[in-house]
Amino acid sequence: MAYDEGLAQRIREVLDDLTGTREKKMFGGVCYLVDGNMACGVFKEFLIVRVGPDRYEKSLKIPGTRVFDITGKVMKGWVMVEEDAYADDDDLRGWVVKGVEFAQSLPPK
């Protein structure tokens, strides 16, 4: 399995009404950009979310999260979310919104 296509579709549905979004294959999975800035994505069965530096440590304290490290180098400001922590549609939406909010806080690319 390259990445969870079902999760990718669920993310697309959350982002459906948001303008300026784009999907891009990255990390052996898929990422979603908002105004050119990465917001979230899918790596294998994990939801990956760009929460930013201010929400990073707090996000890692949420059950079902871990550092985003797929190459041996931790990507600070990003978290990997396990399936149990995004299985519920409201939980998934909450995580995606965190990524979108951070992406929107950056200048458009």
Order of alpha helices (4+ residues) and beta strands (2+ residues): alpha-beta-beta-beta-beta-alpha-beta-beta-alpha
